[in-house]
Amino acid sequence: MKKKEEERKKQIMKAAFDAVSNLGYDNVTLQDIADHADVSKGVVHYYFTSKQNILLELLESTTNKIYSFEIKEIAKYEKAIEKLHAYINAVFVSPQDNKKFYRVYLDFLAQANGNEAYKKINLKFYENCWGIGQEIIKLGQHEGVFCDEMDSLESAKMVRAMIDGSLIQWLTNDLEEQHQYYKETCLNSILKLLKT
């Protein structure tokens, strides 16, 4: 694909993310996505055959981007506790970014029951998240800072559940100023779990 076409496709994907964030999955149309991208509906159709097609690619690219960012942030540190802090910081990016992502992501999750493709993308995302958690936990066990007897995969799943649960609870309370509180509480709860 030529560079200009790649840029146009990225522009449409960003517009789709913004449109779903503003209007919700069920309400968004190809015309809304075109309007957010400031292009014609025909241009959107040129790159994506249907709303389903664009939203499927949107979910995959968004979850891949998040995973890549988390991996990059964790790689900056050597020790397990530092990596855990980096992981939490990478997930709790900012109130604005978290609000936007979880609005879109929760809409996709609501669709996942009847959509095998969404389920597959979501499972891959969580497997990646669990992999990050396992890496940190095994390193912490090796360093002697995390409990040696815990199962690293089970604990990694609980870590991600605590992260998503904290962010969803924060989002539903709609109190932007409590973002930092939820971030710190989540980190402290995870540390308690891993050191027990």
Buried (B, 14 or more C-beta within 10 A) or exposed (E): EEEEEEEBBEBBBBBBBBBBBBBBBEEBEBEBBBBBBEBEBEBBEBBBEEBEEBBBBBBBBBBBEBBEEBBEBBEEBEEBBBBBBBBBBBBBBEBEEBBBBBBBBBBBBEBBEEBEBBBEBBEBBBEBBBBBBBBBBBBBBEEEBBBEEBEBBEBBBBBBEBBBEBBBEBBEEEEBEBBEEBBEBBBEBBBEBBEE
